[in-house]
Amino acid sequence: MRSIRLAALAAATAMIALATTASAQDAGSEVYQERCSQCHVLNGVGQGPSLIGVVGRKAASLPGYPFSAALKKSGLSWTPANLDAFLESPTKLVPGTAMRAVVADAAERKSLIAYLATLKR
C-alpha cells in the first residue's frame, strides 16, 4: 500500500513539474510575441537573428546575419545565465551591441528563456 502511495505522489509531483514548465513556456511565448517578434523571426532573418536554437549557441555564430563587432568579440555562449544578463541589460553585458531591447522583469526573462530553450532546429 505504501509503494502505491509513493508512486502516486511521484506521479503527481511529475505532473505538477510538467504543468509548471508548460505554463512558464506559455508565458515565455507571450513575452516573445510582445517583446521580441518585431525584430526576431523564428525562421529566416529579420532585423535580428533567428532565435531558434539560441540557447547553447555561441554568440554571433548564426550564419547569414551581420552581428555587431562587439557581439562577435564577446566570446559568449548563450547559456541561460548569459541570456538572462543580456536580456536584463544588453549594453552592460556587451558594450557596443546593436541589441537595445530590455526585459526588465526577472520572471519574464526566466519564462522567455524557458520558451527559447524549446525552440530547436
Secondary structure, DSSP 8 states (H G I E B T S, - for coil): -HHHHHHHHHHHHHHHHHHHHHHHHHHHHHHIIIIITTTB-SSS--SB---TT-TT-BTT-STT----HHHHHS--B--HHHHHHHHH-HHHHSTT-S-------HHHHHHHHHHHHH---
